[in-house]
Amino acid sequence: MHEIGVLMEVVKSVERYAAENEVESIVTLVLQIGELSSMIPKYMKSLYPVAVEGTILDGSELNIEILPANGLCKSCNKVFKFLEYEGRCPICNGRNIEVLSGKEFFIKEIVCY
């Protein structure tokens, strides 16, 4: 379960941001996680209170937005929902696919006082 390590790095990044910007309290942290990311949102949510304990994020809320996985068929140039069609183009049934999105992991927003 590597989510705890990733969360600890997120906490460090947010703490650096808070220190540089004289932030006193953080209310909400918003992460964006791609459908194909190795991060599992439910684990991130459950581990969050432990990862933020004793930090400026202690008591804050974690919101997670899931970014869709999109693929591009290199045979017919159709963009499609990669997981919905199980990595196969819905137009030509091809598998010569480029993944366009879905592997992302971003800190989208830090809501603070």
C-alpha positions in Angstrom: 0.0 0.0 0.0 2.1 2.9 -1.3 -0.7 5.4 -0.8 0.5 6.4 2.6 3.9 7.3 1.2 2.4 9.4 -1.5 0.1 11.1 1.0 3.1 11.9 3.2 4.8 13.6 0.2 1.6 15.5 -0.5 1.5 16.7 3.1 5.1 17.9 2.8 4.3 19.8 -0.4 1.2 21.5 1.2 3.2 22.3 4.4 5.9 24.0 2.2 3.2 26.0 0.4 1.6 27.0 3.7 4.9 28.2 5.1 5.8 30.1 2.0 2.4 31.8 1.9 1.9 32.4 5.7 -1.2 30.1 5.7 -2.4 29.4 9.2 -5.1 26.8 8.6 -6.1 24.4 5.8 -9.8 23.5 5.5 -9.9 21.3 2.4 -7.4 19.6 0.1 -8.6 18.6 -3.3 -6.7 15.9 -5.2 -7.3 14.8 -8.8 -6.6 11.1 -9.5 -6.8 9.5 -12.9 -8.7 6.3 -13.4 -5.5 4.5 -14.5 -3.4 6.0 -11.7 -1.8 3.5 -9.2 -3.5 5.5 -6.4 -6.7 3.9 -5.0 -9.0 6.8 -3.9 -10.7 4.8 -1.1 -7.3 4.0 0.4 -6.3 7.6 0.1 -9.5 8.7 2.0 -9.0 6.1 4.7 -5.3 6.9 5.3 -5.7 10.7 5.1 -6.4 11.3 8.8 -3.3 9.4 9.8 -1.1 11.1 7.2 -2.2 14.6 8.3 -2.2 14.1 12.1 -0.1 16.7 13.8 0.3 18.8 10.6 -1.3 22.0 9.4 -3.7 19.7 7.5 -4.9 18.0 10.8 -8.7 18.3 10.8 -9.0 19.2 7.1 -11.2 17.5 4.6 -9.9 15.5 1.6 -11.9 15.7 -1.6 -10.9 13.5 -4.5 -11.9 14.1 -8.1 -11.5 11.2 -10.5 -10.2 12.1 -14.0 -11.4 9.9 -16.8 -9.1 7.6 -18.8 -9.3 8.5 -22.5 -7.6 6.7 -25.3 -6.9 7.7 -28.9 -7.2 5.0 -31.6 -4.2 5.5 -33.9 -6.0 3.6 -36.7 -9.2 5.7 -37.0 -8.3 8.8 -34.7 -11.3 8.2 -32.5 -11.0 9.5 -28.9 -12.9 7.2 -26.5 -13.3 6.3 -22.8 -10.6 3.8 -22.3 -12.0 1.7 -19.5 -15.6 1.8 -20.7 -14.5 0.1 -23.9 -11.8 -2.1 -22.2 -9.0 -0.5 -24.3 -10.5 -1.3 -27.6 -11.7 1.3 -30.1 -15.5 1.4 -30.2 -15.4 2.4 -33.9 -12.9 0.1 -35.6 -12.3 -2.4 -32.7 -8.6 -1.7 -33.0 -6.1 -2.0 -30.2 -3.5 0.4 -31.5 -4.3 2.9 -28.7 -2.5 5.8 -27.2 -3.6 6.6 -23.6 -4.3 10.4 -23.5 -5.4 10.8 -19.9 -6.2 8.9 -16.8 -2.7 8.4 -15.1 -2.7 11.8 -13.5 -2.2 12.7 -9.8 -2.4 16.3 -8.9 -3.0 18.6 -6.0 -5.8 20.6 -7.5 -6.7 23.0 -4.7 -5.8 24.0 -1.2 -8.6 25.8 0.6 -7.1 27.7 3.5 -7.6 30.7 5.9 
